[in-house]
Structures are given as structure tokens and as C-alpha cells.
Amino acid sequence: MDLSTLILFFVCIVNIVLLVFIFFNKDKARSWPFFWMIFLLVLWQIIELLNITWLMYQDAEILLIGVQAGLLPALYLAPAFISLVFSLFNKWDDVSKIKKILYLAPALIMSAFVFTQYNIAKVIVNGDRFFYVTGPIYWFFATYFVVLAAYGLYILAKNRKLYGAIVRRQIAYIFIGTTLTAFVGLIFNILFPILGIHGLYHLGMNSTIFFTIILTYALFRYRFFNLRILFYKALMNLFKLFITGLIYYIFYFLFHNLIEVDFNNINNVIFLLLVVGLSAPFLFSITNRLALALFISPDYNFKVSIDKIADILRSSRDLDILLVKLSKEISKVIEYKEIFIYLSKKSDANIFYQVFPVGERLFNKLDSDLIKYLANNKKIVNRAEIDYFFTNKMLLQEMNEINVDIALPIFYNKQLLGVLMIDNANKLLAIQELKFLEDLNKYLDIAVGSLLLHQQDMVDK
């Protein structure tokens, strides 16, 4: 088994695992269109693995049938992609039957010619490789595939701004995964065979790994990782690895060349391992500090901001100063447009008045779906997630009207004491940013309640 076959086998296994994951996923409405796409890819890859197995028998006739059969599931990938695109917007049922037939008809017509010389004319066996010569209908298949895939990408780009933050992020990932896979597949599976270059066929098929992994992540994740943070973390880790390796190489070079220590001697090797083992923790700590000093690390900034917020909430005895410092620290992590903080009135716990910035805006718990939801669920409200899952239309409508994207409840003694509301212009928060707000919420519950009790105690005295 050569490297290309091993990669193909690995890609096929990954797709089968994704297929099982999608099949048992609870959200069937969103998963079925994607299930059929992965199913067609798996069929295609299994047939190609069988072709490689038949290659051992050097039987060109069986290989010809196998190669022709491999293009049968590939024919239906383009209409399956169109179905996935419209299903992402919940519009596939609205597409007319005539349009659905037009998307599918070319694949059905060309299916009748799959096992003829008009599709694949012949297969040439050359040692442990085989090549195929394309027929005239292969050109029509190439054109049909490219046109339908491009149309699907056009639909994605056209509808991107019409939907919520999570769907927009999903479209971005799907666009990247589809474009990358289609581009590589177009070159190695369509363009090169037409030009007579057949030896790189498997590279195009293996590119489907980008499509399946990226799309699976996009469709079944609603909290996305911040790629900028992941990039910086990878960069810092590479830098720390390089510096650590360089220091140990210099150490080895000095001992081996200047002091002329013989490292073929087992005692010297043991000594070297002891030095490395004992110095590694200190060296790692130094390189970590150096990396933090030289590079921007948003992930580290989250931790620093949480520590500062904890200090602010513990040390402040003036509510106004506390809220000003708190809003400034949050702005270092969350790029928000506006931030509001409400507290319940002492005379009427159902009335929440604006304390930061100082204003006259009031919320009545009896009339506000947002306040009721926070009081009952005791967790952060994220408008993007509510919009995506259609969980509460009344709550979504209210948050749209008051331009609130994130709402954090402030509890004390199991009673809703206040609400922190953030308007970040409907931008989707990454999973790291949501984790920051969840950590912040834990401190708010205790600190604000304790501060209000302290102020009340001072008033009574």
C-alpha cells in the first residue's frame, strides 16, 4: 500500500465516522442534506479503494467498470450540494419541482452513459498504477459539476447578509471548504485527465477531507473557535519549541566541541538527560514569558482581564466606580457598541432601573420576556443562539427591539438582582469570548450583591 492509497483509506475512514456522527445527530432537519453528500463521497472513495484492489490482478476490463462506476456517485454530488445550500436557509421545500428536476436532470441523463465508452473510453494499466482515457461526455460532466457548484456558492454569497450571525459564520466556513475542495478536484480530477495527465487523480479525491471536516464543524457547531486566537497560540508554541531546541542545541554544541565531552559514553548521555530533565521546567517558564512579551496573546489577555475584574469586584466599595472600571475591562476583550447595567429597585423587585450609564430606562419583569427568561433559567442569553435554534420567538423579538445581543443575569440569594446587557452590533462571539463572559458572570453574582449589602449597611449606620 503506497502513500496515496494510505491517504485515501484514511480520508474514507474519516468520512465514514462523520457519516455515523451525522446519522445519530438529533437535528435531522439540518443533518440529512449533509448526510447524503457524505454518503456519495464515501461510495466514491470505497469504489476507488476497490479499484486499487482489482489493480493487483492487472485486469483492465474489471478496472474499466470500476472506474466508470466511481463516477456514478460523483455525478450526484453537485445536485446534493445545491440541496444542502437551500436547506441551510430552510428554503429547499420552497424550491419548485421544476427547478429541482432541472438540477437533477443532467445527472440522471448522464447516468445512462456512465458504463459506456462515451464516459471513460479505456483504462491503461502501468505497473502499480492505472490511468483512464476520457470520452466526450466527460466534458459535459465537468461543465455540469462546475456550473452547479458555482451556482451553489453564488446562492451562499447572495444570502449571507440576510440571516443571523451563526448562519453567516456557517456560510463562510462552507464557502471556504467547498471552494478549496472544488478547486483541487477541478484540477486533478477533471482538468488534468482532459489534458492527458492521469497520475495525480487521487490527490483530487483526497481533497474531500477539507470539505467534510470543515462542513461538519460548521453545521454542527454553534459556538465557533476564534481562528485568530488559535493562530497566535500555534505561533507562540512553535516559537517556544524553537527557542527551547536552540538552547539545548547550543548546550550540546559547547559540551561536544569546546569541552570535548564524548556523548557516545553512556555516563555522559545519562548526565545530559538529567540536565535536560531538571532544566526543562525552568526553561519552559522563561520561554513562555519571552513569548508573551514578544507576541500578542488574546487567550492570555482573557485570563489577565478576568483576574483584573476579580480584583475590581473585590476591592471596590463604590458602585459607580466599580461599573466604570468593569465596562472598561470588558471592552478589552469584547468589542461592544454599548453596555448597560440594570439593578432591581429595593421598593419593587420586579422593576429594573438603569444604573450604568445613568439613565431613565426601566424594565418591568411582568412585561419583559428577557427579564423573565433570565430569572427562570439563571444563565447567559445569547441572541445569536436563540435566532439559530428558534427557541423563543418572543424573547428574540424583544432583544431585536432593544438591540441587546448578550444578557448576563446577576443573582444574589437565588434572586435576580440585576442584568448586564451588551450590544455588539449583532457580531458573533467566539467560544473563548463566551467563556470569558461566563467567568465574569460568576464574579458578578457575588460581588454586586455583597457591595449593595455593604452600602445598605453603611446607610443604616
N, C-alpha and C positions, 0 to 999 in steps of 0.2 A: 504493500500500500504506500504510494508516494504521498508527497506533502499536499498536493492539490486534492487528492481523494480524501485524505485525512481531514482537511479543512471542510470539504463538502459534507462529510459524515458528521462532523461537529456541528455545522450550521443546521443540518437536518434534525439532529437531536435537540438543539435549542428550540427550533420551531415546533417540534412535537411537544416539548414541555410547555411552550407558550399556548399551544392548541388546547392542552389539557387544562391549563390555568383559565383560559377564556371560557371553556365549556362549563366549568364549575363556578364561574363568576355569577354573582347574584343579579347584576344589572344586565339582563338578557337583551333588553331593547337596544342598548348600545353595543353589546358584545357580538351579536350574531353576524352583522355585516363584516366585522373584522375576522370572525371565526372562519367564514368562507374564503376570505383572502389567504389566510394562513393555511387552510386546508388545501387549496390549489397549489400553493408553494411547496407544501410537504409532498404532495403527489408528484410534482415535477421533480423534486430532488430525489425521491425514492426511485423513480424510473431511471434517473441518471446513475444512481448507485448500482441499479440492476444492469444497466448498460456496461458499466465498468466491470461488473462480474462476468457478463457474457463475453467481454473482450478477451478474457483468459482462454476462451475456446476458439478465438480467431474466426468466428462465424459472422461474415459480413451481412448475410441475409437477416439473421436474428437482430443484429445491431441496427440495421436499417429500420426494422419495425420498431425497435426500442426508441431510436432517436425520433422517429415520426410520432410515436405515442407521447414522447416527452413534451412535444409542442402542443398537445391537446389541452392539458390544464393551463398552459401558459396563455392560450388564446382567450381564456375567460378571466384572466387577471384584470384586464382593462375595464370591462363592464362591472366586475366586482368592486373595483376601486371607485367607480362612479357611484355605485350603490352606497359604499362607505361614506363618501363625501356628503351626499344628500342626507344620509342617516345621522351624520354628525349634527346637522341643523334640524333634525326631526322633520324633514321635508320629503323623504323618499315616498311616503304614501300619497303625497300631493302631486308627484310627478305623473303625468298622464300615461296611459298604457301605450299610446303610440310612440312616445319618446322612449319608454323602456324597451319596446320592440326594436326601435332604431339603434339603441345602444348595443343590444344583444344580437341583432340580425347578422352583422358581418361575421361574428364568431361562429354562429350556427351554420352559415353558408360555407365558411372555410373549413369547418369540421369535416364536411363531406370529402374534402380533398387532402386531409391530413395524411392518410395512408396511400398516397399516390406520388408519382414522380414530380408532380407539379409543386409539391411542398418540399420534400427532400429527395433529390434525384438519385443520389447514391452515397454510400459510406465507404471511405478508404481506410483500411487498417494498416497502421505503420508501427510495428513493434508493440509497445505497450500503450500506444495512443491510437485514437481513431478520429477521422475528420469527415465532415459531410459536405456535399455539394448542394447548394440551394437551388430550388426550382423557381419558376416565375411567380407562383402565388406567395412565396416567402416575402416578396416585396410588398404585396398588399397587406400581409400580416404586420410587417414592420410599420407601414404607414398608419394602419388602423390602431395599433398599440400606441404609437407616439401621439397621434391626434387625440385619442380618448384620454390618455394620461395627462396631456397638456390641458385639455378641457377641464378635467377634474381639478388641476392646480389653479386654473383660472377661477373656477367656482369658489375654491377656498379663499383666494386672494380677494375676490369681489365681496364676499360675505363676512370677511373678518371683522370689520368695524361695527357690524350690526348686532353682535352678540356679546355676552358677558366676558369678564376678564379671563375666566378659566378656559372657555371655548376659544378665545383668541390665542391663548398660550398653546392650547392643543393644536390649533391650526398651524401655528408657527413650527411646532415640532413635526407635525405630519408633512408640512411643506418641505422641511429640511430632509426628513427621512425618505420621502418619495422622490424628491429631486435627485438626491445622491444615488439612490438605487437605480432609478430610471436612467440616469446619465451613464453610470458604469455598465448597466445592462445593455443600453443602446449601443455603446462602443463595442463591447466584447461579444454580445450575443446576436446582434443584428448587423451593425456596420462592418465589423471585421469579417464575418462569414461571407457577406456580399462581396467584399474586396478580395476574398480568397484566403484570408488569414484565419485558420481554424484552431490553432494550438492553444489559444487563450480563452476558449469557450467557458471553462469552469470558473474563471475569475468573475464573469458577469453573473453567474448563478450564485456564487458565494456572496455577492454584494447584497443579497436579500437580507442578510443578517442585520444590516443597518436599518432596513425598512421595518422588520418585525420587532426588533428591540425598541427602537425609538417610538414606533406607533403604540406598542403595548404600554410603554411607560406613559405616553401622552394620554391615552384613552382611559387608563385605569388608575391614574394619579390625579388628585385634585389639589394637592399641595406639592409644588414643584421646588426642586433644589435651585438655589441661586448659582448659576454657572460661573459667575464672576468670583464668588467665594471659593468654589471648588477649584477653579484655575489657580487662584492665589495660594491655596493650600498645597496643591500639587507642586507649584513653583517653589514654595518655601521648603517642602520636603526634599525636592531634588537639590536645592541649594545646601541644605543641612547634610544630605548624604555626600555631596561633592566635597564640602569642607572637611567633614569627618574623614573621608577616604584620603584626602590630600594630606591632612595632618599625620595620619598613620603611615602614609607612604613616605613622607619626609622623615619620620621617626625610623622607619625601616632602612631608608637610604643612608642616613647618618651612621646608624649602627653597623650596617653591612659594608659600606665603602670607606668611611673615615676611621671608625674604630675597628673595622675588620672582624666583626663578630660572625662566626660561622653558624648560619641557621640550618645547616644540614645536621647539626648536632641536636639530639632530642632534648637535652637540657636547656639549650638556648631557645628552642621552639616553645617549650613549656614556659620559660621566662617571658617570652614575647606574648603568649596567650594570657598570662597573668597580668601583665602591664595593660594589655588591651581591655581585659575584663574589668579591672579596677578603675581604669581611667575613663571608660566609655560613658558612665552616667554623668560625670562632671563635664566631659567634652560635649556631650549632647546638650546639656543645660546651657553651656556657653554658646554653642552654635545656634541654639533656639533663640537666645537673647539677641544674638547678632542678626538673625533673620528677621526678628520682629522690629529691630532698629532700622534695617535697610529696606524692608518691604512693607507695603500696606497690607494689613490683615483684617478684613471685615469680621471674620469669625472671632478673632481675638478682641476686636473692638466691642462685640456684643457682650463678652464676658466683663470687660472693663466697665462698660456702661451699666450693666446690672449691678456690679459692685458699688459704683458711684451712686446709683439710685438707692441702693440699700442704705448707704451712709446718709444720704439726704433725708430719707424717710425716718431713720433712727434718730438723727440729730436735730431736726427742725422742730421748733415749738411755735412757729407762726405759720398758719395755713396758707396765707398769700405767698410768702417767700417759698414755702415748700412747693406749691403748684407751679410757680415760675421756674424754679430750678428743675423740677420734674419735666416740664414741657421742653426745656432746652436740651436735657439729656436724651429724651425720646427722639428729638429731631436729629440727633447724630446717627441714629440707626434707621428710623422710619422717615422717609421723605413725605411728610404730610402737607396738605394745603392748609387745614385748620384743625385745631384741637379744642374740645370743650370738656369741662368737668362740671357735673351736677351733683348736688347733695340734697337729701331729703330734709324737709323742714321739721323742726322739733315739734311744732304745734300740730302738724299733719304729715304723717309718714308717707302718705300717698302723693304728696306734692313734691316735685324735684325742681329746685331752682338753680340757675346758672351761677357758679362761683368763680369760674375761670374760662375765658376772660369775663370780667364782671359785666353782667347784662341782665335784662328783664325777662328772659325767656323761661317759660315754665313747662313742665311735663306733668300731666296727671296720670297716675298709674292706672286709674279706672278707664281712661280713654286711649292709652298708649299701648299698642301691641308690643313695642320694643321693651318697655319697662316690665310688662307682664312676663315676657319671654325670659328676660334676664333674671327676674325674681324667682321664676319656677325652675329654670334649668341651671342657674349658677355657673355659667360658662361663657366664654367669649362668643360674640355674634360676628360672623364674617359674611358680609353681603354677597361676596363672590360665590361662596359655597351655597348659600340659600338660593341664589339665582340659578346655579348649575343643577341643583337637585330638585328644584321646585317644591321645597319642603313647606314653605309658609308664604303664601301669596300676599296676605295682609301685612305681614312683617316686612316683606320685600318692598311693598308699595310705600310703607311709611318711611323706610330707610332711604328709598329713592327720593321721596318728597323733601326730607330734611338733609339730604346729601351726607349721610353717615355711612362709611364703609366698614368700620370696625367699632364695636362697642364692648367695653370691659366692665363687668359688674364689680362694685366694691361692697363687700359684705362685712358685717360685724355682728357677732352673736346670732348668726343664722338669719339676719335681717338685711335686706338690700338698703345699704346706707347711701350709695351714690353710684354714678355712672361716668366713665371716661369715654368720650366719643371722638373718633378720628375720621376726618375727611381727607383721603389721599388721592382725590380725583379719579376714583374707580380703578386704581392700579392694583394689580395682583401682587400680594405679598408672598415672598418665598417662604419655604418651610423654616428657614433659620430666623426670619423676622417674626413669624408667628410664634415660634418657640420663645423668642425674646419677650413678646407681649404676654405670653402665658406665665413666664417667670416674674415679669413685672406685676402681673395681677395678684400673685401670691403675696408680694410685699405690700401692695396697696391695701389689701383686706385688713391686715393687722395694723399697719402704720397709721392710716387715716382715722380708723376707729379709735385707736389709742390717743391720737392727737386731739380729736374732738372731746374725748373724755377728760383729757388734761386741761383743755381750755375751759370746759364746763366746771371743772373742779376749781380753777383759778377764779372764775366768776363767782362761784358760791362763796369762796373765801373772802 
